[in-house]
Amino acid sequence: MNEYVHIEVKSDDKVEKRLKEMALYMKNLKYIHYMTEAGNKGVAALQAATPKRTGATADAWTYEIRIDDEGATLSFLNNNVVKDWFNVALALQYGHGTGTGGYVPGIDYINPALHPIFDELQAHLVKVGDITWGTM
């Protein structure tokens, strides 16, 4: 004989809102493993691809994963900043003035380094579940 138990819980709006937040967090949590793996691989790829004179810019790559109402976001950061405003990684990527009227053209090293990492991450996340893939 099969018996089923039915439980009904009545709650106020605050409890319901919190339960929805927890459900969203748990949904995003299943992607964190893949994003952490991609973050580590991305940092290694960026370190290898970054033009090196002293190695300070290559060594300054990190990543960050943020979870919010919109989902989870993987960001790559470089904290090699000179005089509180000059980000060396971006100057290498996009080019910069020399201060004496000259210009040093950029080298596209970030996009080629990260493209295979994001392709792999996308393949993993599509396999695991229902995701919306943003533009890169």
Secondary structure, DSSP 8 states (H G I E B T S, - for coil): ------------HHHHHHHHHHHHHHHHHHHHHHHHHHHHHHHHHHHHHS--SSSHHHHTEEEEEEEETTEEEEEEEE--EETTTEEHHHHHHHEEE-SSS-EEE----HHHHHHHHHHHHHHHHHHHS-------
